[in-house]
Structures are given as C-alpha cells and as structure tokens.
C-alpha cells in the first residue's frame, strides 16, 4: 500500500504523540506511590486502601525484628543513628540511646528474605549517607516498599531541630524512583492546652521543597493536630498526585476518629495511611 508524503507525516505525528503520552504515563507511574500495589500483588491487603496497612514501630533490636517479621504488620519502622563508639557505623537505635545489638547492615539482611516493607527514620544527618550506601546494595534485588523518613522543617510545637532539608534530599536523591520519601515537621503536643495545627506557612514551604522531587512523597502528620489543620493539609494533598499523608500519634496524644475522617472522605482512600494503634485504624476502615 502506497502512503503519500502527507499520510507519512500524519502517521509520524500520531506515533510521536502516542510515544509522548506513553512516556508521560510511565514517568507518572514511576513517580507514584507503589506501596499498596505491592501489598495487593502479595495478597496482603484486599483493596487499595491505605488504612489496611499495619505497622510495627521502633524495631531497633534483634528481638523486636524477629517479632515484627513473624507478626501481621506490613511495614516495619526503625530508627537509624551512628553508633556512639567505635566502630562508627549505622545502627538501629533511637536517641538518647547510642548503641544497639543490631547494625543497619544486619537489620537489612534480616528483612531481605521477607515480604515486609520498611521505613527507616533518620534523626541525624551523619547516619544518612552511609545508610544509603548499604540500602542501595539491598535494593538491587529487592521489591518490597522502602520508605526513608526525616523531619526536615519545624512544625507546630516542635522543639527538636529538623534535619537540613537540602543535605538530606541530596543524600537520598539517587534512591530508586519507587522509594517513598517521608518528609515531615518536628511537632509537639501538650494535654490540657490549645495546640496549634500546621500553618499555611508550614505547608506551603514543604510543598515548595517537594514539588520538583522525582520520588513519591508522604507527609507524616500528627493525628492530634489534624482537626485544626484540615484546610492546610487538604491544600497540600491537592498539589500533586505524588503526595500522600501518613497519620501518626504520640503515645499520650488525645484525638478522635472523627478528627481523621475528613481526609478519608475527601480523597481517594489510597492517599492516607494510618500509622496508629489497630483499634483506631480498624475503626477508620469501618466508619
């Protein structure tokens, strides 16, 4: 069949357009949060509902790791610091602890043979770069979700010093595109007092930092501060499909399930994780 020059040009334009659409779609897919897709593929959850994801916290010892790997949680969260004495290497511990019975290298080897996702929480910059080198070795042949977390801005009531965001993001920028960056604010909460929420300045500054990142981003937000931050956090989620929330709580914080529901009702249920006690998480699913 003979094609005229005009038909050839039109065909070339159509094919070019299809290629552009595919590339844009593929880039968007690569930059989206694939956590739920992985757990669905393993039949660990029933639907793309982030509230179904269960968490283990402070898995900073060999015994806690064994317990978490044998338990029902989907995501294992642990803290990474540099050991306070020689040999100076990344270990699993939360300040003020300075030592541990398990290094990050051994911890990663322990989770590597399981289908659990991991979330590594960094409290200081000195642990980030050496940890990324260890993590990159594991990620070459490992498919479960990987999240890296740091508080990079000061938030409501926050007393701790946040990590310098440019240094942290520079250290993690070469992680695979599917890696979720969990970027938060330092916060505080005091019983019996009026606790301010996340201000417009706080969320706008966070979005300014995150808008050009090539990874999916989840914002860890304190459950007890949600009700007074609804407008601000709603706006933040609306800025990109790459963004999700991860709702967490301090041990003594007070909040109600009703405080959590605006985000579940307004957005796709795949966009808000609930890193909460199972009693609250289950009630969210059933409400």
C-alpha positions in Angstrom: 0.0 0.0 0.0 1.4 3.4 -1.1 1.5 6.2 1.5 1.7 9.8 0.3 4.1 12.2 2.0 1.2 13.8 3.8 0.0 10.4 5.1 3.5 9.6 6.2 3.8 12.9 8.1 0.4 12.4 9.8 1.3 8.8 10.8 4.6 10.0 12.2 2.8 12.7 14.2 0.3 10.2 15.6 3.2 7.8 16.6 5.1 10.7 18.1 2.0 11.7 20.1 1.5 8.1 21.3 5.1 7.9 22.4 4.9 11.2 24.3 1.7 10.0 26.0 3.4 6.7 27.0 6.5 8.4 28.3 4.4 10.9 30.4 2.3 8.0 31.7 5.4 5.9 32.5 7.1 8.8 34.3 3.9 9.4 36.3 3.7 5.7 37.2 7.3 5.6 38.3 6.9 8.6 40.5 3.7 7.4 42.2 3.5 5.6 45.5 3.5 1.8 44.6 3.2 0.6 48.3 -0.4 -0.5 48.0 0.2 -2.1 44.6 2.9 -4.3 46.1 0.9 -5.5 49.0 -2.1 -6.2 46.7 0.2 -8.2 44.5 1.2 -10.3 47.5 -2.5 -10.7 48.6 -1.5 -9.0 51.9 -4.4 -6.4 51.6 -7.8 -6.7 49.9 -8.0 -3.3 48.2 -6.1 -0.2 47.5 -7.0 1.2 50.9 -4.0 2.7 52.8 -5.8 2.1 56.1 -5.3 -1.6 55.7 -1.6 -1.3 56.0 -0.4 -2.3 59.5 2.8 -1.0 61.2 5.5 -2.2 63.6 7.3 0.6 65.4 10.7 1.1 66.9 12.1 -2.2 65.6 15.5 -1.4 66.9 16.8 -4.7 68.3 17.2 -8.3 67.1 14.3 -9.5 69.3 12.0 -6.7 68.0 13.0 -7.5 64.4 12.2 -11.2 64.9 8.9 -10.3 66.4 8.0 -7.9 63.6 9.0 -10.3 60.9 6.8 -13.1 62.4 3.8 -10.7 63.1 1.0 -9.4 60.9 2.4 -6.0 60.2 3.1 -4.9 56.6 5.6 -2.1 57.3 8.5 -2.3 59.7 9.7 1.1 61.1 13.0 1.5 62.7 15.4 4.4 63.7 18.9 4.7 62.3 21.8 6.5 64.1 25.6 6.3 64.0 26.9 4.2 66.9 28.3 6.5 69.7 31.6 4.5 70.0 33.9 2.6 67.6 33.2 1.1 65.2 31.2 4.2 64.0 28.6 2.6 61.7 24.8 2.9 61.2 22.9 1.0 63.9 19.2 0.7 64.9 18.5 2.9 67.9 16.5 5.9 68.9 18.1 8.8 70.8 19.1 9.1 73.6 20.3 5.5 73.0 23.8 5.4 71.4 24.3 1.7 70.9 22.3 -1.4 69.8 22.6 -5.1 69.4 22.0 -4.8 65.7 23.6 -2.8 62.9 21.7 -1.5 59.9 23.6 -3.9 57.7 22.4 -6.9 59.7 18.9 -5.5 60.0 18.6 -5.2 56.2 19.9 -8.7 55.8 17.2 -9.8 58.2 14.3 -8.2 56.4 15.7 -9.0 52.9 14.2 -12.6 52.9 10.7 -11.4 53.8 7.9 -9.5 52.0 7.6 -6.7 54.6 8.1 -3.1 53.7 10.5 -1.0 55.6 10.6 2.6 56.9 14.0 4.0 58.0 13.7 7.0 60.3 16.7 9.3 60.5 17.3 11.7 63.4 20.7 13.0 62.3 22.4 13.7 59.0 25.6 11.8 59.8 23.8 8.5 59.5 22.1 9.2 56.2 24.9 8.8 53.6 26.5 5.6 55.0 23.0 4.1 55.3 22.1 4.9 51.7 25.2 3.0 50.6 24.0 -0.1 52.5 20.4 0.4 51.3 21.3 0.7 47.7 23.1 -2.7 47.8 19.8 -4.3 49.1 17.5 -2.5 46.6 19.2 -4.0 43.6 17.3 -7.3 44.0 14.5 -6.4 46.5 11.0 -5.4 45.6 9.0 -4.6 48.9 8.3 -0.9 49.7 11.1 1.2 51.0 10.4 4.5 52.8 13.0 6.9 54.2 11.8 9.4 56.8 13.2 12.6 58.3 11.7 15.7 59.8 13.0 18.5 57.6 11.0 21.5 58.8 9.9 22.9 62.2 6.3 22.3 62.8 3.6 23.1 65.4 5.0 22.9 68.9 8.3 21.3 67.6 11.3 21.6 69.9 13.7 19.3 68.1 16.0 20.7 65.4 14.9 19.4 62.0 17.4 17.9 59.6 18.7 20.4 57.0 16.5 19.5 54.1 18.9 20.2 51.2 21.6 17.9 52.7 19.1 15.1 53.4 17.5 15.2 50.0 20.9 15.3 48.3 21.9 12.2 50.2 18.7 10.2 49.1 18.3 11.6 45.6 19.8 8.5 43.9 17.5 6.0 45.5 15.2 4.2 43.0 12.2 6.3 41.9 9.8 3.9 43.7 11.3 4.8 47.1 8.9 6.9 49.2 10.3 10.0 50.8 8.6 10.5 54.2 9.2 14.2 54.9 7.8 15.8 58.0 7.8 18.5 60.5 9.1 18.5 64.1 6.0 18.7 66.3 4.8 18.8 69.9 1.6 18.2 71.8 0.6 19.2 75.3 -2.5 17.9 77.1 -4.9 20.5 78.5 -3.6 23.2 76.2 -4.7 24.6 72.9 -2.3 23.0 70.4 -1.8 24.9 67.1 -2.0 23.0 63.9 0.1 23.0 60.7 0.1 26.6 59.5 -0.2 27.8 55.9 3.4 28.9 56.0 4.5 25.4 57.1 2.6 23.5 54.4 3.5 26.0 51.6 7.2 25.8 52.5 7.0 22.0 52.5 5.3 22.0 49.1 7.9 24.3 47.7 10.6 21.9 48.7 8.8 18.8 47.4 7.4 20.0 44.1 10.5 19.2 42.0 11.3 15.9 43.7 11.3 12.7 41.5 10.0 10.4 44.2 6.6 9.9 45.7 6.3 11.8 49.0 4.3 11.1 52.1 3.8 13.7 54.8 3.8 12.3 58.3 1.2 14.3 60.2 0.2 14.1 63.9 -3.3 12.9 64.5 -4.0 15.2 67.4 -3.2 18.2 65.1 -5.4 17.2 62.1 -8.7 18.8 63.1 -7.0 22.3 63.3 -5.1 21.8 60.1 -7.8 20.4 57.7 -7.7 23.3 55.2 -3.9 23.4 55.1 -3.4 19.7 54.6 -6.2 19.4 52.1 -4.5 22.1 50.0 -1.2 20.2 50.3 -2.6 16.9 49.1 -4.2 18.7 46.1 -0.9 20.0 44.8 0.3 16.6 43.4 -0.9 13.0 42.9 2.6 12.0 44.2 1.6 13.2 47.7 0.0 11.2 50.5 -0.4 11.6 54.2 0.7 9.2 57.0 -1.2 9.9 60.2 0.7 9.0 63.4 0.3 9.6 67.1 2.3 10.3 70.1 1.8 7.8 73.0 -0.2 10.2 75.2 -1.9 12.3 72.4 -5.7 12.7 72.5 -7.8 12.7 69.4 -11.0 11.1 68.0 -11.7 9.0 64.9 -13.9 11.9 63.7 -10.7 14.1 63.5 -9.3 11.7 60.9 -12.3 11.3 58.6 -12.2 14.5 56.5 -9.2 13.2 54.6 -10.6 9.8 54.1 -13.9 11.2 52.9 -12.4 13.9 50.6 -9.6 11.9 48.9 -9.0 8.5 47.4 -8.6 6.1 50.3 -5.2 5.1 48.8 -3.8 8.5 49.8 -3.9 8.5 53.6 -2.0 5.9 55.7 -2.9 5.4 59.4 0.2 4.6 61.4 -2.0 4.2 64.5 -3.0 1.5 67.1 -5.1 -1.1 65.4 -8.2 -0.1 67.4 -8.2 3.3 65.7 -7.1 2.0 62.3 -9.9 -0.6 62.3 -12.4 2.0 63.3 -11.3 4.2 60.4 -11.9 1.4 58.0 -15.3 0.6 59.4 -16.6 4.2 59.6 
